[in-house]
Amino acid sequence: MSENEKPRWTAEDIADAKAVRQLCPQAEAVERSERNTVIFIIQSGKKIGGAIKDAFPSLKPGETVTLDETLEAENG
């Protein structure tokens, strides 16, 4: 994906971002593992937890996205 090309987040991605933000308010981003087995929750550049692999269906293996970027998709 090029820098100019923004991913399109689904309603499920946005709902997952809201859930992570509610459960872990300090979380900044999420990352899908390279093997596509888990979603890592990231705070201050460190992986602090994991979520089920079915969360954030639009996130590709190895891809990281901030929760703010995902939640902004709901408004525009």
C-alpha positions in Angstrom: 0.0 0.0 0.0 1.5 3.4 -1.0 1.6 6.3 1.4 -1.0 8.1 -0.6 -3.4 5.2 -0.4 -5.3 5.0 2.8 -6.9 1.8 3.9 -10.7 1.7 4.1 -11.9 0.7 7.5 -15.1 -1.3 7.9 -17.8 -0.8 10.6 -16.3 -3.9 12.3 -12.8 -2.3 12.3 -14.2 0.8 13.9 -16.2 -1.1 16.5 -13.0 -3.1 17.3 -11.1 0.1 17.7 -13.8 1.5 20.1 -13.7 -1.7 22.1 -9.9 -1.6 22.4 -10.0 2.1 23.4 -12.7 1.4 26.0 -10.8 -1.6 27.5 -7.4 -0.1 27.3 -7.6 3.7 27.2 -3.8 4.1 26.9 -3.6 1.9 23.8 -2.4 3.9 20.8 -2.3 1.3 17.9 -2.9 -2.2 16.9 -0.7 -4.5 14.8 -1.6 -7.8 13.1 1.1 -10.4 13.5 3.0 -11.5 10.4 1.5 -15.0 10.8 -2.0 -13.5 11.0 -2.6 -15.2 14.4 -3.1 -12.3 16.8 -3.7 -8.6 17.0 -1.3 -6.9 19.3 -2.3 -3.8 21.3 0.5 -1.2 21.3 1.2 1.5 23.9 4.3 3.8 23.8 5.8 1.6 21.1 5.5 -1.6 23.1 3.2 -4.5 22.6 1.1 -4.7 25.8 -1.5 -7.3 25.0 -3.3 -9.2 22.3 -6.7 -9.7 20.9 -8.4 -12.3 18.9 -7.2 -12.8 15.4 -10.6 -12.1 13.9 -10.6 -8.5 15.2 -9.8 -5.7 12.7 -10.5 -7.7 9.5 -9.1 -5.1 7.2 -5.7 -5.1 8.8 -3.2 -7.1 6.8 -0.5 -9.3 8.3 2.4 -7.1 9.6 0.3 -3.9 9.3 0.0 -1.5 12.1 -2.6 1.3 12.5 -3.3 3.8 15.2 -6.7 3.7 16.9 -7.2 7.3 16.1 -6.8 6.7 12.4 -9.3 3.9 12.5 -11.8 5.9 14.5 -11.4 8.9 12.2 -12.9 6.8 9.4 -16.2 6.9 11.2 -16.4 10.7 10.6 -15.2 10.8 7.1 
